[in-house]
Amino acid sequence: MNSDTTSWLLLVISLPTSSGTARMRIWRALKTLGCVALRDGAYLLPAGTDRADALRDLGDECIREGGTAWLMAVVPSAPDEAAAYRQLFDRSEQHGELRSAWKEANRTLSSSSPTELARLKRRLQRDVDAVRAIDFFPSEASVEAEAAWIDLSKRIDAVLSPDEPHETAGHVPRLDAGKYRGRTWATRRRPWVDRVASAWLIRRFIDPDAKFRWLAKPSECPKSALGFDFDGATFTHVGDRVTFETMLASFGLDGDPALARLGTIVHALDVGGEPVPEATGFEAVMAGARERINDDDLLLAEMSNVLDSLYAHFQREAQRSAEKGNSR
């Protein structure tokens, strides 16, 4: 995260002793922002427009509560003073705490249910994001923690979705959906997000009469079947596309804004990347459905209803956006 290392923000506040609730609320907000307390009521933060606005808002809240607040720009008088300021924001301890929590979590992976694993990953991701947001001067500890988090995330994903395909190079050729009707499609059993979404896409937009084979091992895929979402399958990860996105591009469906929105959810949950607001809810529903339903055909039917609803919602949003643009 880039920070202005020559200028700092100092917020000095005081509150009446009777404002205990407000004091706790403001202290928590300062901690979330990553402020360092120089002494009681004096909080330092690297300069930045967003941070200045946040501190100014907290200062205004102090004044509304009957207290006082001063927000000042501070410039170190010497290089060693600037280095001392930076050292105050060393997050090695927080990264160490994260890694200790990950070691504990790692011991429970094999014995956890899909619902528990999805909940665990969401909780750990929130903790990671909170430290990242205040790690203004990343260090070697930051790099090591990031590598450890990527490793743990992959282990969780491997339990949730064994035999996850590797990324392949190459372009995605445009195909005629009419030549892919009435086929048998095969993928790994106990589907997770990408496989469920891809199976829904197949039946909804490509092959309405599709039959599905759920494989214990990718090597069991019949030669007559169209495999998807495993290494060597007809449709799998290509470049930075997950299988769902590969199929969108293959059959010319990537121009549909509602399907593209679904693609961002699948991508975020399958390989990570930019957070998507709807992803957490979809992941929770998916994990719960897998916990309740052992039959993969019934699981697909259940999640198809969810995907139908999301698709209708995104269609309506796209339509409203288009109408708004046309009215200008």
N, C-alpha and C positions, 0 to 999 in steps of 0.2 A: 504494500500500500504506500503510495507516495505521500510524503508529508513535508511541510515547510519547516526545515530544521533551523532556520535563522530566526524564526518568530514563533512565539508561544502565546497561549491564552491563559490568563489567570482570572478565575472567578472567586471573589471574596464575598461571602454571604454571612448573614446572621439571622436567626429566627427567634421569636419569643419562646421562652421555656414552656409555655402552654401549648405550643404547636408540635406536639410529639408525633402525631400522625403525618403531618406535612413534612416534618424533618426526616422521617423514615422514607417517605415517598421520594423526596428530592435526593436523599442519599443513594437510594437504589438507582435512580436515573443517572446520577453522576457515575456510579460504578459501572452501569451498562455502557456509558459513553467511553469508559476507560480512563477517567480522570485519576490523577495521583494527588492525595491529600498532603500538602506541604506542612500544614498544621490544621487544627480545627477551624473549619470555615474557609480555608484557602485551597483551591483546587486548580491544578495545572493540566493543560492539554496541548498537544501540538496544534499549531494554527491550521485553519481550514475553514472555508465558508460555511459548510454544513455544520461543523462543530461550533463555530461562533454563533450560528442561529440557534442551535440546541442549548448552548449555555445561556444565551440571552433569554430564551423562553423560560429556563429554570430560574434565572434572576428575576424575571417578571413575576413568576409564581411566588418567590420569596417575598417580594414587595406586597403582593396581594394578601399574603398571610400575616402582614404587619411587620415584616423584617426589612433588612436592607440588602442591597446587592451592588457590586461594582465589577464590571467586566473590563479587563485591561489587556493590551497587547504588551508582551514582554520580549525583549531582545537580549540574549546573553552578551555580557561585556567582554568575554574572552572565549577562545576555543575550548579550554578545559571546562568552562562553565556549561557550554553547549553539550559537551560530552557527558557531563554529570546529569544534565536534564534528560538526555536520552537514556542513560542508565536507569533512571527511575522507572522507565517504561519497558524494562526487560521482562518478557513474558515466559522465560524459561520455566519458572515454577508452575505456571498454569499449564504449559505444555506437558510438563512432567506429571501433573495430576491427571490430565487427559489420558496419557499413556498408561498410567496405573489402572485407570478405570477400564481401558481397553483390554488389558491383560485379564482382569476379572471377567469381563464380558466374553472373552475368547473361550474361557473354560465352559461356558454354558451353551455354546452354539449347537453342538450335536444333540443336546437334549431338549432344545427349545422348539416349540411349535411355530409354524409359519406366522401366526398372529403375533406371537411373542417376539420373533425375530424382526418382523416389520416394525413393531413398536420400539424395540431396542435400537434399531438403526435410526429411526426418527429422533429418538431422544439423544443418542450420541451425536447425530448430525447437528442438532440444535446447540449442543455444547461446543462442538468444533466451530460452528459459525460464530458463536459468541466470542470465542477467543480470537478467531481470525479478525473480527471487526475491530478489536482493540490492539492488535499486534502491529503497531505503527512502524516499527523498525525490525523487520524479520531477521532472525539470527540463524545460526546453525541448528539450534533447538527447534526452530520453526520448520526448517527443511526436514529434519529427522521425524518430527511429529507428523508432517504432511505425508511422508512416505509410509509411516506406520498406519495412518488412517486409511490410505488407499489400499494397503494390504489387508486390513481388517474388513473394509467394505467389500473387497473381492471375496473374502472367505464367507461373509454373510450371504452374499449373492450366490456363491457356489452351493450353499446349503439350501437356499430358497429355490435356486434354479440350476441343478447340476448340468454339466456338459454344455455350458453356455458357449455359443460359437465365437470364434476369433474373427477379428476384422480381416476382410480380404480386399485386395486392391482391384482396380479395374473400373470400367464404366458400367452403367445400368442400361441395358438395351430396352427399347420400347417394344412391348408385346401386345398382341391382339387377344383381348379377353375372350373373344368368341372361340378361340382354339383351346381354351382351358375350361370348358364346361363339362359337367358330368364326370368329374375326375375324383380319384381318391387322393387325399392330401395327408401327409404324415409328418408328425413332429414328436418331440419328446413328451412323455406322459407327465402328469401333474403340472400342467402348464402354469407359467407365471405370466407377467404382464405382456411381454412382447408376443409370446405364442398365443395367448388368448385374444389379444387385439388383432393379430394377423389372421387367426382363424375366423374371427368376426368379419374382418374386411373381405376375406375370401368369399364367405357365404353371402354377405350383404351386397357386394359390388362386383365380384368376379365370377363366381361359380355358385349360383343359388342352390344347386342340387349337390353340392360338395359333400363327400363322405370323409370322415376323419379317422385316421389310425394313430393311436397314442402308443409310442414306442418306448419299451424299457431301455433300449440302447439304440443310438442312431444307426448302428450297423445292421439292425433288423429291418430297416426301411425296404419295402418291396421295390423291385426295379420299375414296376408299373406305376408306382405312386409318385406324386410330386412332393418332395421333402421341403420343409421350411424350418428355419431357425435352428440349424445345427451345422457343424462343419461338413462341407461337401454337399449340402442340400442345394436344391434348385434355386431357392430363395433364402438368403441369409444376410449377414452384415456385410455391407460393401462400403469401403471408405469410412466416413463418419456416420453412415446411416445404419440404424438398427433394421431388423427384418421388416417391420411394419413400414418404415420409410422407404426401404428398397422396393417393396411391393407397390407402394403409392407411385413411385417413379416408374416402375416397370409397366404399369397399366394406365399411365397417364392420369392418375387420380390426384397428383400432387398440386393441381390447380384448384382443388376444392378447399376453400379456407377452413371449413369445419373439420375436414379430415386432417389438414395441416396442423390445426390446434390439437387434435387428438395425438398426432405424431409427436408434438412437443412433450406431452405427458408420458408417452411410451418411452421416448428417448431419455428423459430425465430419470425415470424409474429404472430403466434397463442399464444405462451406461453413465448416468450422471450428467452434469453440465449445468446450464442455467436453471435455477429453481422455477417451477411452474405452480401457480397457486392451487390448481385442482389436483395436483399429483398426490399430495398427502392423503386426501380423501379417497381417491381411487385406489391407492395402495392399501388403505385400511379395509375398504370393501373387498378387494381382491384377497387379502390375507384371511379375512373372516369367512369368505365363501370357500376358500380352500380348506379351512378348518372344519367347516360343516359338511362339505360335499366330497365324497370319495370317488364318485363316478365322473370321469373327465368330460363326457358328453353333457351331463347335467350341469357341470361346472361352467362349460362354455355357454349353455343356454342361459344360466343365471347371469353371467357377466355380459352376455349379449344384450340383455335388457338394460344394463347400466350403460353400456356403450351406445346403444340406441338413444338413450335419454341425453347423454352428453353430446352426441352428434346433433340432435335436434336443438339443444340449447346453443351450441356453437353456430349452427346454421342461422338461428334467429338473431344472434349477435352480429353475424356477418351481414345479414340483411339490413338490420338497423343501421349499421355503420355505412353501408352502401347508400341507403336512403338519406342519411344525414349528409353524406358527401354530395349527393345529387341536388340537395336542396340549397346548397351554398351558391 
